[in-house]
Amino acid sequence: MSAVAVERSRPRRGVLASTWAFVKRHVLTAYSILFFIYLLLPISVVVLFSFNNPVGNFNYTWQGFTWNNWRYWNGPPGIQSAIVLSLEIGLIASLVATALGTMIALALVRYNFRTRAATNILIFLPLSTPEIVLGASLLTLFLHMTFVPFGFWTILIAHVMFCISFAVVTVKARLIGFDRHLEEAAMDLGANELTTFRRVTLPLIAPAILAAFLLCFAISIDDFVVTYFNAGNAVTFPVYVWGSARNGAPAQVNVIGTAIFVIAVTLVLANVLLQRRREKQG
Amino acid sequence: MIWLTIFFVVPLGFLAYQSLESGNVDFGYAFTWAWGNYWTAIRDYRPQFVRSLEYAGMATVIALVVSYPVAYWIAFRGGRWKNLLLLFIVAPFFVTYLIRTLAWETILADHGFVVRTLINLHILAPGGRLLATGTAVVAGIIYNFLPFMALPLYVSLEQVDPRLIEAAEDLYANKIRAFLRVTLPLSLPGVVAGTLLTFIPAAGDFINAQLLGGPENHMIGNVIQSKFLAASDYPSAAAMSFILMAGILAFVAVYAFVVGTEELTGSAV
């Protein structure tokens, strides 16, 4: 009897109480939506202002729609060479850093050597140091190594340096969950070390290596602080943006920013879709 | 082959890092144990040091408070959309750091929408500005490092077993109590990781202060940068970098100590 009574009394709650319940239920959702709007606001500004038709130098107020910034994306002098330099350094630095990082990760997980703890700390240090300190210390180093002129090589060395840590961390995570028996099985079947590595180990850690490479590339392309300290007269894309920001960045900067954003998001979405498909098949 | 490369590469990595470390200690022109550099740096640039820690600390706390509910929401209510929502969280990373900050400059610009609204609402005095204020700098820092905070929070909240919360409620804890006693302590590793990942880069940042702030909002990063690249005053700039490092390390140590003891007392109760 009493249970029925409770059931009946429920719909009779006051309007106030039900509104309160509704608010309580959805306040977190509403807040999260506001949060996402806040996160995406500057991005939409970047995209929007890539279509702006600015009068004069400053691209701060909306003047009118135009395709011209996209059509003449390499209009402002220096922007194209800056992008090319960024891409070159990004590619080479991530290749080198991923190769070295993979080997360090292998060594750290596989072998017990005396300096392992120290190496772990060394890998962690650049990740926990403010960029400005990294940039500054590399600058002092290069100032003493006068045989390396500031420019391409110093930027490259710097980028390899801070990318290695990210590569090691990424590959290591995969290696820890790695089944060593597979390698032993290959050896039992008569494969030598090299063949085992090439045919068994490498394919298994390949996704992590690819992830490390992409991560390194993204970080390298985006890096400003360390690059700025060690660039000399060389201009990468972020350095270009910094320089042009002083007297009003051209709208083309937003064009490139939008393009990078679209490419990155497309890659991530493609990866997600690919994984879904694979899961369905497997 | 693996052996060879490994033992060739590891020392190489060592060398690279070690040279980095010692490159820092060098006092430039001639090595003279010039400890004076440190004292002059602290004496002359104390406001900037203090401001860096202040801004970074404020930004970290606000970022934590702002992103915790969202991380909670994604972890427990995200359902199928979790991955997409996470993509939204890291979306700012896909836009170059400098361009992001420039976008904030546009948003907060003197004749922009935000400033006008705030003036109309009488929150801001007529003719007031947002650019070149500490508020703008802290806001920029918060935005730029928000994903560093939200992601670790999400990861740790995601690992919390909802059954534990249900159990707490079965044991007559109300929602708030269950949250304070179960969810919050279990997400503490994420809180620690997030605050460190936000605080460390924020303390050394100079881009937000440069683009969104005025000279009176300059942080120690700005001083280091201009000393190095404009004034070529390497010794004092190197000393300042070291003080910044030491300051951050001290802060992290104190923080770890406090959190550690809190966790201890928390489990004892």
Interface residues (C-beta under 8 A of the other chain):
Chain A: L28 T29 Y31 S32 F35 F36 Y38 L39 L40 L41 P42 I43 V45 V46 F49 N59 Y60 T61 L100 M103 I104 L106 A107 Y111 F113 T115 T119 L122 I123 L125 P126 S128 T129 P130 E131 I132 V133 L134 A136 S137 L138 L139 T140 L141 L143 H144 M161 I164 E193 L194 F197 A218 I221 D222 F224 V225 Y228 F229 F237 P238 V241 W242 A245 A249 V253 N254 I256 G257 I260 F261 A264 V265 V268 L269 V272
Chain B: M1 I2 T5 I6 V9 V10 L12 G13 F14 A16 Y17 S19 L20 E21 G23 N24 D26 G28 V66 S67 P69 V70 Y72 W73 I74 R77 N83 L85 L87 F88 I89 A91 P92 F93 F94 V95 T96 Y97 L98 I99 R100 L102 A103 W104 E105 T106 I107 A109 H111 G112 Y143 L146 L196 I200 P201 A203 G204 D205 F206 I207 L211 G221 I224 Q225 F228 L229 Y234 A237 A238 S241 L244 M245 I248
